Amino acid sequence: MGQTASQRIGLITGLVLAVLLQFIPVPDGLTREAWLLASLALLMASWWASEAIPIAATALIPIALFPLLGITSTGAATAPYASPIVMLLLGGFIIALSIERWNLHTRIALNVVARFGGQPAALIAGFMLASALLSMWISNTATTLMMIPIALRVAAEVEREGVTTKFFAPALALGIAYAASIGGMATPVGTPTNLIGLGFLQNEFGRTLDFASWMGVGLPVVALIIPAAWFVLTRWAFSLKGERASGAAHDLVLEELGKLGRMTMPELRVAALFGTVAILWMGATLPGFLVSWIPGIPAGEWSWGWNPLLGWIGDTLGLPVDIRLGNTQIAVMGALAAFLIPSGCRAEGRSTALMAWEDTARLPWNVIILFGGGLSLAAALTATGLADWLGGQMHFLTDLPTPLLILVIVAVIVFLTELTSNVATVTGFMPVLGIIAAEAGVPAEQLIAPVAIAGSAAFMLPVATAPNAIVYASGAVTQGQMIKAGFRLNLLAVLAIAGVGSVAAMLGFGG
């Protein structure tokens, strides 16, 4: 398939901007290498936004050109592609694929939806909750692709009964797309933008956020935006008030659930594996800011979980090493276990494991390479001083109170990612946020976490996210309907993310 007109324009625009920038004298305080990096950053941003070439191919530019132009060494350019955060992403993808291989995610989703009856607004709530729960752990694209065919059949049954013929199908389809994007905000592995924030924090500041710390911010955001999205879809953008229940729709959900039969041995084992990994992730350390509201407990002096327990065991046994469970180690151990644990069934006369190497062909390698390229670009922005210079141009923001600063930055990210790659946008902003946080005198986490979460909150356009594109391609929703509902939800999402971020900052998050 040849390039589209927008792709050709993006290809040429990126090249022209990159070249023209070099005719401008190097600003004071910048090196020639930093200015060359600015050109390459413009080139990558243009190509990422327009998908002039595959986004993973654009992500290889740091390896190809940074050493050639003296921006960074080959080692510095390539190291981020195998960083601990990339390995965390890879391990998480493998565990998610094992869940998909045995269809456990479908069983979970249908069990959730079946609890909500046949009322149209309740059905939408059920599908949204199921989509959000799944996308906390598997990709929002996979979640949407799995949920939308079931949803469209349910919508057809509802419309066949004459319950509604106008708003139910678009509201249900958008509910799945929005919930799939929102659910990923809750956990570090829910969406790549979360891991970009964690990776930048680890690479540039030497600090890490465990699962509990992230979920202390992400879960409240999800808990606010999911009901807000339901309200927008059933009461504000569309109105489903007064619609009667559809028994056929609920029966269809029960029928699909019945087709799955009893849980199989592979499903039980992959559920046990996933549950173990989740417990290890979430229980590694409970950070102090989550309990700082309890009188008499200083935020910096309270932690418990697997790592403190392992530390105590190590000290008791007099071990010469510090035993700790990192997020990356847990993910890779879980991925390795998927290849080791027998599934309990046989194929072609031999036993199989929960995962086979052939299944890794379905891994989103493009996302993994894109992620590495984004981290490499971010590292170069910091190393060359270009991030410091860009941060200086935004010095006026540092005078704002922290809640207002978070609100402004989150709003910019939410509406900017409607037209640009969320990964590329968040990647480009991270180094600048580090500088702004330092000048404003706030911990970097207080800006990085809300911005990473905001990267998943683009609800207006089909091009904004893969879930939006999938439901638009299904024909269940028009672009006008998506814009109408998405703009309202964008506004509510900005308030929710900024509000939770501000409260977390006041409780000492990142301090």
Protein Blocks (a to p, Z undefined) as FASTA:
>chain_A
ZZdfklmmmmmmmmmmmmmmmmpccdehiafklmmmmmmmmmmmmmmmnomaafklmmmm
mmmmmmmnomacfklmmmmmmgfklmmmmmmmmmmmmmmmnommmmmmmmmmmmnojbfk
lmmmmmmmmmmmmmmmmcfklmmmmmmmmmmmmmmmmmmnomaaklmmmmmmmmmmmmmm
mmmmmpmklpmklmmmmmmmmmmnopacdfklmmmmmmmmmmmmmmmmmmmmmmmmpcce
hiacdfklmmmmmmmmmmnopadfklmmmmmmmmmmmmmmmmmpacfklmmmpghiafkl
gccdjklmmmmmmmmnopabdcdddfklmmmmmmmmmmmmcghiaeehiacdfbdfklmm
mpcfklmmmmmmmmmmmmmmmmnommmmmmmmmmmmmmpcfklmmmmmmmmmmmmmmmmc
fklmmmmmmmmmmmmmmmnopafklmmmmmmmmmmmcckbmklpmklmmmmmnopacfkl
mmmmmmmmmmmmmmmmmmmmmmmmmnogoZZ
